[in-house]
Amino acid sequence: MSLTCRERDRELTARVGGELDHHRARAVMEELDRRIGEARPRVLVLDLSELTFTDSSGIAVLLRAQRRMAQTGGSLRVKGTPEQARKVFRAAGLERLIRFEEDGPEGPEHSKTARAAERDDT
């Protein structure tokens, strides 16, 4: 499991890779808490594009990140969610609580929201 973080313009992007299970979730939560506390970002972007597996521990990580960002007045976005993780999060109903950016034909950076905005501009 790997976690790499990058900060830019009060946006903290955290890329989670490998397996996110009960053995690794605590470390990810603690590191995210630390980075959020230091950076005080307006937006936390969790990039899951390198995630190979998750279970209910991944749900706990996302909910904790959501709660922590709400405490600081910020927001959470999740992008690059692999199919296996998407099924786990969908079964838990997380899409009603957390903003997930869907991969489009242009790749993970092109969210469903962005595609809708493009249609409105034409």
C-alpha positions as CSV (number, residue, x, y, z in Angstrom):
1,M,0.0,0.0,0.0
2,S,1.3,3.5,-0.8
3,L,0.1,7.0,-0.1
4,T,1.6,10.0,-1.8
5,C,0.4,13.5,-1.3
6,R,0.7,16.7,-3.3
7,E,-0.4,20.2,-2.4
8,R,-1.3,23.0,-4.7
9,D,-3.5,26.1,-4.2
10,R,-5.2,24.8,-1.1
11,E,-6.0,21.5,-2.8
12,L,-4.4,18.4,-1.3
13,T,-4.3,15.3,-3.6
14,A,-3.7,12.0,-2.0
15,R,-3.0,9.0,-4.3
16,V,-3.7,5.7,-2.6
17,G,-2.2,2.6,-4.2
18,G,-2.0,-1.1,-3.6
19,E,-4.4,-2.8,-1.2
20,L,-6.5,-0.9,1.3
21,D,-7.6,-3.4,3.9
22,H,-7.8,-3.5,7.7
23,H,-4.1,-4.0,7.9
24,R,-3.4,-0.7,6.1
25,A,-6.4,1.5,6.7
26,R,-5.3,2.9,10.1
27,A,-2.0,4.1,8.6
28,V,-3.8,5.8,5.7
29,M,-6.3,7.5,8.1
30,E,-3.6,8.7,10.4
31,E,-1.5,10.1,7.5
32,L,-4.5,11.8,5.9
33,D,-5.4,13.3,9.3
34,R,-1.9,14.6,9.7
35,R,-1.7,16.1,6.2
36,I,-5.2,17.7,6.5
37,G,-4.2,19.2,9.8
38,E,-1.0,20.7,8.3
39,A,-2.3,21.9,5.0
40,R,-5.8,22.9,5.9
41,P,-6.9,22.3,2.3
42,R,-10.2,23.6,0.9
43,V,-10.4,20.4,-1.2
44,L,-9.1,16.9,-0.6
45,V,-8.9,14.8,-3.7
46,L,-8.5,11.1,-3.1
47,D,-7.0,9.5,-6.2
48,L,-7.7,5.8,-6.2
49,S,-6.4,5.1,-9.7
50,E,-3.6,2.9,-8.3
51,L,-5.8,1.0,-5.8
52,T,-5.8,-2.7,-6.4
53,F,-8.2,-3.9,-3.7
54,T,-10.3,-2.6,-0.9
55,D,-12.8,-3.9,1.6
56,S,-15.0,-2.2,4.2
57,S,-11.9,-0.6,5.5
58,G,-11.8,1.6,2.4
59,I,-15.3,2.7,3.3
60,A,-14.1,3.7,6.7
61,V,-11.2,5.7,5.2
62,L,-13.5,7.6,2.9
63,L,-16.0,8.4,5.6
64,R,-13.3,9.6,8.0
65,A,-11.8,11.8,5.3
66,Q,-15.2,13.2,4.5
67,R,-15.8,13.9,8.2
68,R,-12.4,15.5,8.7
69,M,-12.8,17.8,5.7
70,A,-16.3,18.8,6.9
71,Q,-14.7,19.7,10.3
72,T,-12.3,22.1,8.6
73,G,-14.9,23.6,6.2
74,G,-13.5,21.8,3.2
75,S,-14.8,19.2,0.7
76,L,-13.8,15.8,-0.5
77,R,-13.7,14.5,-4.1
78,V,-12.8,10.9,-5.1
79,K,-11.4,10.1,-8.5
80,G,-10.0,7.2,-10.4
81,T,-12.0,4.6,-8.5
82,P,-11.3,1.1,-9.9
83,E,-14.3,-1.2,-10.6
84,Q,-13.7,-3.4,-7.6
85,A,-13.6,-0.5,-5.2
86,R,-16.6,1.2,-7.0
87,K,-18.7,-1.9,-6.2
88,V,-17.7,-1.8,-2.5
89,F,-18.5,1.9,-2.2
90,R,-21.7,1.6,-4.2
91,A,-23.0,-1.2,-2.0
92,A,-22.4,1.0,1.1
93,G,-24.2,3.9,-0.5
94,L,-21.2,6.2,-0.4
95,E,-22.2,7.9,-3.7
96,R,-25.0,9.7,-1.7
97,L,-22.5,11.2,0.7
98,I,-19.3,11.7,-1.3
99,R,-18.6,13.2,-4.7
100,F,-17.1,10.6,-7.0
101,E,-15.7,11.7,-10.3
102,E,-16.4,9.1,-13.0
103,D,-13.9,8.2,-15.6
104,G,-15.1,9.1,-19.1
105,P,-13.8,8.3,-22.5
106,E,-11.2,11.0,-22.1
107,G,-9.8,9.4,-18.9
108,P,-10.1,9.8,-15.2
109,E,-9.6,13.6,-15.3
110,H,-12.8,14.1,-17.3
111,S,-15.6,13.8,-14.8
112,K,-19.3,13.3,-15.3
113,T,-19.7,16.8,-13.9
114,A,-17.3,18.3,-16.4
115,R,-19.0,16.5,-19.3
116,A,-22.3,18.0,-18.3
117,A,-20.8,21.5,-18.1
118,E,-19.4,21.1,-21.6
119,R,-22.8,20.2,-23.0
120,D,-24.2,23.4,-21.3
121,D,-21.6,25.6,-23.0
122,T,-22.5,24.5,-26.5
